[in-house]
Amino acid sequence: MTLELRNISWSVGFKKIVRDVSLRVEPGEFLGVIGPNGSGKTSMMSVLGGIRPPSDGMALLGDQAMRKVGRRNLARRIGFVEQQADTSDRITVHEAVSLGRTPYLSLLSPWSEIDDDIVASALESVGMGNMADRIWHTLSGGEKQRVHIARALAQQPDYLLLDEPTNHLDIQHQLGLLELVHVLPVTVVAALHDLNHAALFCDRIAMMDGGKLIAVGTPSEILTQQNLRDVFGVEADIETQHDGRCHIRYRVRNQMEV
Amino acid sequence: MIAVLSSAPGRRTSAAFAALVLLGLSLAFAASVGETAIPIQTVMDTIANHVWGAGYDVDPIDAGIVWNYRLSRAVVAASCGAALALSGAVLQALLRNALADPYLLGISAGASTGAVSVAILGVGAGMFGLSVGAFIGSVVAFAFVSLLALQAGRGTGAIILAGIAGAQLFNALTSFIVTKSASAEEARGIMFWLLGNLSGVRWPDATQALPMAIIGLLVCLWHARALDAFTFGRDSAASLGVPVRRVYVILIGVSALMTAVMVSIVGSIGFVGLVIPHAARFFVGNRHGLLLPLSALIGALFLVGADVISRVIVPGQVLPIGVITALVGAPAFALILCHGRILR
């Protein structure tokens, strides 16, 4: 089953935030989405996740238009972790992750032991198995983000969409979180701010600018000196390491004299 | 309490049964207390006579007081408390705002404008009473607020701000009508009505209020899981498979309708819709499968109790019930706040 956007646009009022984006997510890959602030990453992700319908074009899940698939079925296929989703409600970690079972529950199929098992294993797979009873607001930023991922995993999705999952985390937790997501047996689409993280973890990278998708390709195809200058407005040297991964070394334009 | 209410369907049925018994007892108690105290046995006999024609020998005056005055009044109080508390719980969950209450949508302000239009300006030329006017007023105000919120754009902030604007507008209209056209006596009567008044309530009112509360409870319970999904906001609910827009329309619509019906019968009783859901959360947390029925139960019990107090606290005089709910509610709310378990 594939996830695909065909010439989609998305606008707020008369302002087009995303214009004419076509993108096909291949099963099993880790696709990074990069672009400067305001380039439409978040909006594109929410169309890809089926949270907002596109104003133009088609969003498809497995060759079927998303609006025909239906919200509930989408939620069983696609897990979505927002940039910053917080709550002032006093809930436990277990309750937060249990929300992930929402698309499977109804009056005829109420909560069962199977759901308990799924929630427990989702918590286990983000390394929070022993924190089920903790209260949400006592968690650190990294822990909250991992709970969100566990919640998305409890949806048993084929696709996991993450919108800047490492924002506001310290470097250890940033890398830990991406490593965690990388080994999960799901297709991942992640909007990432740090280009070196994108280079480290992504199989492919989609680059956005001004609401358009500029290019899609492997990290070494996308992360070029030219692209960094044109899209991000920074000067950088790209080093290719012995494992084939590339690394970006930024240059400050007016280097201070030492 | 938490242990009793948790999970297992068997326990849930017995908890629901216990709640109904508790509610029945409170109604019977409310019917026995008053200026003339009537023994609880007489109350039970009267109810039995009316409900299944048991044919007990009851003094007809006592029976009249119990059945026609106090019991109908208690039933309306219970329905009203349950409906307002439910609306509050639902709106707080949907709008992600701890201060949301049923009157946020401009409903009570619209109701008062409708009521004074009928009572003072004579709109409708005696074709309908105060409560019909209040109902129409609240529906108009709610329509105004909804349209404003839709125009103002997406997000929960738009609804709250539109509600504030609507409430201010309709309150100003009410004040304008009262100060321009009302006599001192009329103004006092309107004032009394605005603070909530169960004095004139009889069975015809109860047959509107009770079904509305029950339907409202069922609709809200049907959406309990959807409300849970709003814990992390609208987009998060959408990503969990909840049809956000439909849930908004249904639940805000039902809350508005419940509130409009209750306000048109008893006036705007403050504080119940705001405070009771927080109190209920204190006991069972945020899962709406438990929170909604418990809010309804506490709301019903609270308002029945407040009505009893309003009838007996000043001998020979009935206080507006809104005064009691706020006098009791405000300190209770302060207590809960200081326990610090609402927001943090």
Chai-1 contact restraints between the chains, C-beta under 6 A:
chainA,res_idxA,chainB,res_idxB,connection_type,confidence,min_distance_angstrom,max_distance_angstrom,comment,restraint_id
A,I51,B,D235,contact,1.0,0.0,6.0,A-B,restraint_1
A,I51,B,A238,contact,1.0,0.0,6.0,A-B,restraint_2
A,I51,B,S239,contact,1.0,0.0,6.0,A-B,restraint_3
A,R71,B,G241,contact,1.0,0.0,6.0,A-B,restraint_4
A,R71,B,P243,contact,1.0,0.0,6.0,A-B,restraint_5
A,R72,B,G241,contact,1.0,0.0,6.0,A-B,restraint_6
A,A75,B,L240,contact,1.0,0.0,6.0,A-B,restraint_7
A,A75,B,G241,contact,1.0,0.0,6.0,A-B,restraint_8
A,F80,B,S239,contact,1.0,0.0,6.0,A-B,restraint_9
A,E82,B,D235,contact,1.0,0.0,6.0,A-B,restraint_10
A,A85,B,F232,contact,1.0,0.0,6.0,A-B,restraint_11
A,A85,B,G233,contact,1.0,0.0,6.0,A-B,restraint_12
A,A85,B,S236,contact,1.0,0.0,6.0,A-B,restraint_13
A,T87,B,T231,contact,1.0,0.0,6.0,A-B,restraint_14
A,T87,B,F232,contact,1.0,0.0,6.0,A-B,restraint_15
A,S88,B,L343,contact,1.0,0.0,6.0,A-B,restraint_16
A,D89,B,T231,contact,1.0,0.0,6.0,A-B,restraint_17
A,D89,B,N286,contact,1.0,0.0,6.0,A-B,restraint_18
A,I91,B,N286,contact,1.0,0.0,6.0,A-B,restraint_19
A,L99,B,A229,contact,1.0,0.0,6.0,A-B,restraint_20
A,T102,B,R225,contact,1.0,0.0,6.0,A-B,restraint_21
A,T102,B,A229,contact,1.0,0.0,6.0,A-B,restraint_22
A,T102,B,L240,contact,1.0,0.0,6.0,A-B,restraint_23
A,T102,B,G241,contact,1.0,0.0,6.0,A-B,restraint_24
A,P103,B,G241,contact,1.0,0.0,6.0,A-B,restraint_25
A,L105,B,R225,contact,1.0,0.0,6.0,A-B,restraint_26
